[in-house]
Amino acid sequence: MIVTYNWLKEWIDFDLTWDSLPSVLRSLGIGVDKVEKKDNDIVYDLEITPNRPDLLGVLGIAREISAYTGNPLKKRISEYSFKGEPKLEVDIEDSADCARYILASIDGIEIKESPEWIKRKLEFAGLRSVNNIVDISNYVMLELGHPLHIFDKAHIDRIIVRRGRRGESILTLDGNEVALDEDILLICNSKEPIAIAGIIGGEHSGVKEDTRKIAIESAYFNPGLIRRGSRKLGIRTEASYRFERNADRGILLTALSYAINLILEYAGGEVKGNVIDTNPNIELTKEISINRDEVRRILDIELSDDEVDALLGRLSIKVYNEKVIIPSFRRDIEIVEDLAEEVGRLYGYDRIPKKVNTSYSKPATDERKWVRDFKNFLKGLSLNEVWNISFMDPSFEKRNLKMNYLKNPMWPELNVMRTTLFYGLLNSALRNLNRELEGVRLFEIGTIFPDNKNEELFLAVLLVGSEKKLWYNRGRQYDFYDIKGIVENILQAFSITEYSFVPNSNPNFYSERSLELSINGERYAFGLLRQNIIEADAYGFEIPIYVFLKGSKRKKAYLLTKRFPPVKRDLSFIVPFALENKKVIDIIIKSSHLVRNVETIDVYSGKGIQEGKRSITYRLFFATEGRTLTSTEVEEEVTKILKNLREVKVTLRE
């Protein structure tokens, strides 16, 4: 935002010198990037935060100086007195897209060069002079902070504000043909688009040398829609910059009147008919509660109620008992903390005394140490940690969840708080795969916001691609059993034994290549993800961290080496396909108190094996304390195991 010292002086009298003004502006929260002497004036390049669109005009900066000095604004803009009936019609397809649209007509204008003082101010702001009509619209935008658009009325029979349609296009003022769709808000006549609302005008309806009749638009467009359209089209203009930051809906008629008065003075012409205002009764102010004790507590200063009210009054914030009326140009003020910030700015943060609070507490404990230890364990599984932003595209989520939508998203498509870590992990994996990595093994521990509930700390693991091809392996693709192995490793690390695997019902996963881990009645899916981010198969696992803490058992720091070796037996069984491998292992372990471990070492189906069944070979480890088991003892235990397995139709392979 560019302003000059003399331009501000046109709006308000103040005693601040040109070199002291920057420090005052900074104390008010307005950044000053650059100060430059130019043509007997001082040019200030200001940095305006996104929540203060009211400061994107000279008027807004003058208001801040007025609040700081207590001096009133001296420049006043009178609203134009319209007469007669409107000469054009305006239709708004959806009031959510355009809450208010004002249109006025002027006939008999003369296109010529702008006066030097207007051209000079446009030059200070980095804008080139075009002609008197276009320059006046730009000048009003710079001074009041509200963009206008002026059409050649020869191309307008009526105004329709609507979304774009597939297959439509428009030739913009910068000479580019732009394809349109439903994310783009348009200004149209009865036949075609004539401007992209809030962003840029169309070439055919623009003001030219032979223009004699004009229509002036002053409107309030949906900020999110303008931001999304601007980024989608790759078109950034001074107008879009202001509209997407929630422009002042209360200044529309003032800005229009200001432009009309300047046009009549420097271009001639006659206003035709009355102004068209689609929503003259739009709500301009809002009312919030104020608790002065809370304001004093937040700032930690002693101010009387009258002093608090007086400071707010200097910002055009009216106080009535326990309520305050916020003006239309301060849409950023919503809660009592915002009011406290405004009081603090004007009071002066440098005047608030420094205080040192001394407190005593128990020795600090490292509550997150176990998380760091867990991360080290995951890295030992050849997983790489990533950190992603907490936003996602809502279309990624396949479950029927209530989502936390953002009011002012940084990216239009990432407009909800994430309900899963997989969205960020998949995009991280995509960036790595695009850089020719053969396989990606990632994990993230972060917060998600499921089903509109409080945030929860989750772990997610993602495998995509293949192992690196080396002399000792073939570089096979990651599959379901890789992610299942990681799940089992994590469960073993936390000594969680009370769990089972059940069929998947989570729509974020393909059911034929997924399962659900069931722990304490809660189920967590893992396997092949449904996603359209990566073309390759992606296998994942996601679970809240608290599950491991709640289900884990304390584990010894070390294990003693066994003095007496176990006795091993390899047994091959004929197992029905419908019977889970884990259930067979559970029966083996429960059948004998001497079984210390069971490993699956071979699976076969085909020739020689009955249809609907398979052969699985297990290695059983038998051991006891203080001695080595005899063959007779082991055979007795094997007999018990065979008996129990026959109950589930599992037989020893001949």
N, C-alpha and C positions, 0 to 999 in steps of 0.2 A: 504494500500500500504506500503510495507516494503522496505527501502533502508538502506544502511550502509554508514558510514562516508568515509571509504576507497574506497568503490565502487564508490561514487561520485567523489573522488579524481582521479579515473582512467579516468574520462571524462573531468574534468576541474580543473585547479589550482586555489585555493582561500586561503586567509589568515584567514578565519573564524575558530575559535576554535570549537571543537565538542559541547561545552556547549552554545556557542553563536549562533550556526546555527539554533536552533529551533525558536528563536525570529525573525530571518531574514525570515525564512519560513512563520511564522505566519503573518508578515508584508506584505508578498506577497499573502496572502489569502489561505495558505496551513496549515491546522490544524495539530498539532503534539500531538497525543494522549499519546505516551509513548516513553521514551528514556531509553535504556538498554545497559550496557557494557557486551560484550560477545566475548570471544575468541580473545582478543586483537583488538577488533573493537567496534564501537558504532552503535547500531541498532535503527533506527527511525521508529516508527509506525505512518504513516501519514494518515490523514483524507482528502480524495479528494472529492470535490463536484461533483455532477452528470454532470455538464456542462463542466467539464475539463477532458475528457478522455485522453488528451495528457499528463497528469501527472501520468498516470498509468504505467509508466516505468521509469527506472533510467534516461534515456535520457531526458524525460520531466522535471524532477526535476533539472537536470544539466542545461537545457536551462534557467530555472528561475534564477538559481544562476548566470549564465553567464549574463543575463539581469541586475541583481542587481549589480554585481561587475564590469561589463564591460569587463571581461576576456573572450576570445574566447574558444570554445570547442576544446579540443586537440585530441580527439579520432575521427577517421574518418573510415567509412565503405565503402569500394569500391564495386561497383556492379560487380557481376561475369560476365565474358565474355563467353556467350554461343555460341556454334558452331553447324552446321548441321541442320537437320530437326527435328521437334517435333516427339516424339515416341508414344505419346498418343493423343486422341481426347477429347475435352471438349465441352459439349452442355449445354447451359443455357436455360431453358424453358421460364423464364420471367426475363428480365434484371432489372425490378423493385425489384425483390427479391435478385438478386446478380448482382451488378453493374460492378464488375470486379473479375476475377478468374485467378490466375496464378499457373501454375503447372510445376514442373521440376522433372527429374528422375535421380537417382544415382544407379549404379549397382556395385556389388562386395564389399559391406560394411561388416564390422566385428562387431557383437554385443558383447559388453564387458562392464565393469564398466567404469563410467565416471571418468575423472581426479578429484583429491581432491578439487581443487579450484571451480569447477562447483558444486560438491556435497555440498560444504560448503555454497555457495551462495543460493542454493535451500533450504538448511536447515534453513538459516536465514529467508527466505520467508515462511517457514512452509510447503514446498513441499518435499515429499520423493523422493529419487533417485530410478529410475527404471532400466534404462540402458543408454548407451551413446547417442543413437539416441533420445529417449524420453526426456532425460534430456536436450539435446541441444535445442529442440523445446521449452521446458519450460523456459530455460535460456534466449533465445532470446525474449520470451514474457515478462519476467521480466525486461529485459534491455531496449528493444525498445517500450514496451507497446502494441505490436501487436501479437495476437495469430497465430500460425501456426498449421497445422495438417500433420502428416506423416503416410502414408499408406504402408502396405506390398504390393508391386506391383504385387505379385503373384495372388492377388484377384481382379486385375483391368485390364479390357480390354479396358475400356473407362470411362470417368467421365460424369455423367449427374446430373445437379443440378435442382431439381424439388420439388414440394410440395408432401406431403404424401397423401396416399389414404386409404380410409376406409378398414379395414381388414388387413392392413400391420402391421408388427411389426419388431423390431430389438433388438438384444441382445447387450447391451452397454458394454463399457469397465469395468464398475463396476459390471458386472454380472447380471444385471436386464433386463428382457424382457419388452420392452416398446411398447404399442399400439400407432399407428400413425394415423393421419388424415390430412386434408387439411390445418390446421393451422401450421403444422410442415414442415420446410424446410429440405430437405435431400440431401446428396451426395450419388449417386448410381452408380453401374456399370450397364452393360446392362441387368442384371438379378434381382438385389435386392438392397436395401439400404445398404450402408457400413458405414455411419456416419450420425449423426444429425448435420446439418450445424451450425457452430458457437457455439455448445453446448458441444457435447461429441462424441467420435468415437465409432465405432462398434467393438465388440470383435473379430470377424473373420478377419477383415482387419487390426487389430492392429499389431504393430511391436513386434515380438517374438524372442526367442533365435536363431531360425533357419532362420530368415529373412536375405536375401542377396541382395534383390533389393527393393528400396523404391521410392515412389512418394511423393513429398513435395508440400503441398497446402498453398498458401497465397492468401486470398480473402477478399472482402468487402461485407458483407451481410446487408440486410435491418434491421436497429436497432429495429424497432417496431416488426418485425416478429420474431426476435431472442428473444426479451423480452416476447412476447406472448407465444412462444413455450416453453421457459424455465419455465415460471410460470405454464403453463398448464400441463407440465410433472413433475413439482416439482423437476427439476434438475438445480442446480446452480453451475456453474464452473467458474474458473478464466477466461476462454475464453468467456463465455456468459456475464460475468460481464463487460468485455471490449467491446464486439461487440454491446451490447444493448445500449451503451452510445455513439454511433456514432464514431467508430474508424477512424483513419487516413487512408484515401484511397490512400494517396501519398507515404506511407512507405512500400507498399506491396513488391516491387521489392528489396528494401534495406534489409528488414527483411529476404526475401528468400535468397539473396546473403550471408548475414551474417551467416545464418544457413548452407548453402552449404559449405562455407569456413571452419566452425568449424567441420562439418561432415567429410570433406576430411582430416582434420588434425588429428581428434581423432577416426575416424572409417574407414578411407581409402575409396576405391571405385573410381569410375569414373563417371562423369556427362555424361549422354547419350542424345544426341540430343539437340535441342534448347528448350528454355522455351516456354510454351504456355501462351499467355496473351490475354484474350477474349476482352479486351477493353484498349489497350495501350494508346489511346488518350483521356482517361477520363479527365474531367475537374478537376484540382487539386486545383487551387486557385480561389478566387472570388474577385471582385472589388466592393468597396463601396465608397461613397462620404465622404469627411471630411470637416467640417467647424471648423477651428481652433478657431474662436471667440466663437462658441458654446461650444467647449471644455473648453475654459477659463471661460466662464460663469458658466458652470456646476460645475467646481472645485473651482471657485472664487479665482483664483490665477493668477498672472501675469507671463506668459511664452511667450517667443518669438516664432515665427513660427518655427525657426530652432531648438529651444529646444524641442518643441512638436514633430517635425519630428525625432529628435535624440532619444528621449525616445521610440518612436514607433519602430524605426530601431533596437534598442537593442532586441526587441521581434520578429525580423524577419518580421516585417510589413513594406513593402516598400511604400514610399510616393512619388507620382508623381503629383505635382501641387495640384489639389483639389480632387484627387483620391488616394486611398490606396489599395494595393494588400495584401489580407489576405492569409497566408500560409495554406496548406491543414490540418495541425494539429490543427488549431484554428478555428473550425467550429462554435464556440460559439459567435464569433464577427460578428455582423450583422448591427448595427446602430451606430450613432455617440456617443450615451451614452456609448456603450461598449468601444469605443476608449478612451473616457474620463476616464473610469474606469481604463483602462490599463495605461494611463499616470499618473493618481493619484497613482496607486500602486507603480510604479517605482520612481515617485517623492518623495513619502512618505507622507501618510496621516498625520503623526505626524508633518510634516513641514508646513501644511496648517494652517495659523493663525486662531484662534477662533474669531468669530464676533457675537455680540449680536445685533439683529435688534429690535428696539423699534417702535411699531406702535400703533395708537389710532383708535378705531372703536366704533361703537354704542354698547350699552349693548347687550350681547349675549342673544339670544332667543332660547328656547327649541323647535326646529321645529319638533322633534319626539315625543313630549308629547302625541299627539293625537293617535299615533301608540301604545304607551304603554297603554293608556286608552282603546283603542280598544281591545288589548290583554287581559286586565283584564275583559272586557265584555265577550269575547269568553271563558275565563276560567269560568265565571259565568254560561255558558251553558254546563258545565261539559266537556269541551274540554281541552286536554293537549297539550302544545306547544312542538314542536320538531324543531331541527336545523339539516339540512342535507347538505352534500357536493353538489356543483353546477354541478356535472357531472352525466351522465346517459348513459344507453345502448341505442343506436339509434333505435334498433328494437322495443323498447317499444312504440315509437311514431307512431300512426296510421294515423295521418294527413300527407298530402304531403307538408312538410315544408323543407326549406333549413336550414341546421344545421351548427353550428360552430364546426368543428372537431379540436381536440387537436393534436399538432405536437408530443408531448412527454407525453402521458397519464400515470398517476401513475398506473392505472389498465387497461389492454388491452381492456376489454369489456366496460369500462366507458370512451369512447373516444370522447364524444361530450358534449358541454355545454347544460345543461338541458333546454328543451322546455316546461316542465311542472313540477310542484312540486309533482305530484302524484307518480313518480318513487321512490323518497326518502321516501315519506310517507308510501307507501306500504311495502317497505323493513323495515321501522321502526315498522310497525304494525306486520310484520311477526316475527321479533325478539321477540316482546312482546307476541304474540300468542304462540310461541314455548316455552315460559316460563309459560304456562298454565293460562294466563289471558283469561277470558271468552269473554270479549269485549274490543275493543280499540276505543277511541274517540280522534282523533288527529287534530291539525291544525298547519300550518306553514305559516309565512309571510316571503317571501324571493324573490330574483331576479331570473327571468328566461330570456332566450334569444330566443324569438320566431321568427321563419322565418328569421333568420340571421339579425335581427334588433338590435337596442340598447336594453340593459337590461331593464326590467320593474319589478316593485315591485308588487307581486301578493299575494293573500290570497288563501290557499287551505284547505279544511276540508275533513276528511276521517272518516267514520264509518265502523267498521268491527266487526262481532261476535254478541254477545247478551248482554242484560242487565244482571247484576248479579241477580241470582235467590235468592229471599228473601221471607219472609212470606207474604209480601203484594203485590208481583208480581210474575209472572210465569217465569221470565227470558226470555222474547220473543226475537227473532232475530231482529236486526236492519233492517229497510226496507226503501223503497223510501220515505215514509212520514216523517221519522225521518230527513233525509237530507233536505227535502222540508221545514220542520218546522224550521230548523236552518237558511235556506235562508230567510224565512219570518221574523224571529226574527231579523236578521241583517238589513233587509230593514226597519223594524219598528224602530230599534234603531237609524237609520240615517234619520228617517222621510221621506223616499222615498216612494211616493205614485204613481208616474207615471211609471208603469211597467206592464208587462204582461207575462204570461207563454205560450210558443208556442212549437210545436213539435220539437224534437231534430234531428239535422243533423250532429252532431259531431261524427266521427267514433271512438273516444276514449270511447264512451258510447254505451250501448245497447239501441236502440231507443224505444223498447217496455216498458222499465222501466226507462225512462229519459225524461226530458223536457229541454227547454232552457229559461233562464230568459232574457227578452228583455227590455233594458233600453236605451232610446235615440237612437234607431236604431241599437244598438250593442247587440249581443247575447252571452250568456255564459251558457254552458251546466251543468247539474247536474243530478245525478242519479247513476245507476249501471255501474261500470267501466268495460271496456274490458281489462283484464290483465291476466297474467299467473304466477304471483308472489305468490299469496295467493289462496288456493283452495276454501275458503269461498267467498260469495258475498261481494263485497266492494262498498260502496256508497260514492260518492265524489262530491265536488263543488269547482270550481276554478274561480277566477275573479280578474282583476287588482284593486289595492287599490284606484286608482284615481277615479274609478266609484262612490265610496261612497262619496268622497269629492265633485265631480262635481254635483251629483244628490241630495245631502242632503240639508235639510233646517234647519236653526237654531231652536233649540228646547229649550223651557223654562227649567230652572233648576228644577222647581217644578210645581205641579198642585194643584190648590185649591180644597178642598173637596166640593162637590156639596151640597148646602143647601137643594135643593128640589130633591127628588129621582126620577129616571127615571121610566117610565111605560113600563113593559115588555109584549111582546106578542109572543107566540110560534105558528108558522104557518108551516103546512106541505104542500109541493108542489109535484106535479107529474112533473118530469123533464126528458126530453129526455137524453139518455146516451151521445149523441153527444155534448150536451151543457155543457161547463165548469162550475164548481161550482163558480169560481171567477166571471164569467160573470153575473151569477144570483145575487150574492151579490152586484156587481157594479150597476145593474139595481135597486135593492132595495134602495141602498143609494142615487142614483141620483133621484129617484122618490119622495123622501120626504126630505125636509130640516130639519125635526125634528128627523130623524133617527141618533142616535149618534154611534151606533155600531151594528154589526150583527155577531152572532155566529152560526156555524153549529153544531148541537147537536145530529143528528141521520141521518143515511142513511140506506135505506132498499130497497131490490128488491126481487121478488119471488112471492109467492102465493098472489093473490089479486091485483097485480100490472101488468099492461099491459106490454107485451114483448117489449123490446127496451127502456123501461123507468124505472125510479127508484123514490122512495119517499125520499125526503130530508126535514128534519125539521130544521127550523131556529129560533133562539131566537132574536127578534128585541128589541132594547132599544130606546124609544122615550123620548125626553126631550127638554125643552126650558129654557131660562134664567128667573129668577125672580118668577116662580110659578110652580105649578104642573099641568100637562096637564089633561084635562077631558077625559072621555071615548069617548065622541062624537068626540072630536078632533082627537083622536088616530084612531077611526074607519074611519074617513074621509081620513086619511093618508094611511091606509091599503087599502082602495078602489082604491086610485091612484096607489099604488104598484101593486095590482092585475091586473089593466088595462094594465099597461106597461109590465108585465110579460106575459100576454096572447099573446102579439105581437111576443114573441119568443117561443110560444106553451108551456108555463109553466102555469099549472092550480092548483087551490087549491084542495087539496085532500079531498074528501068527508068523 
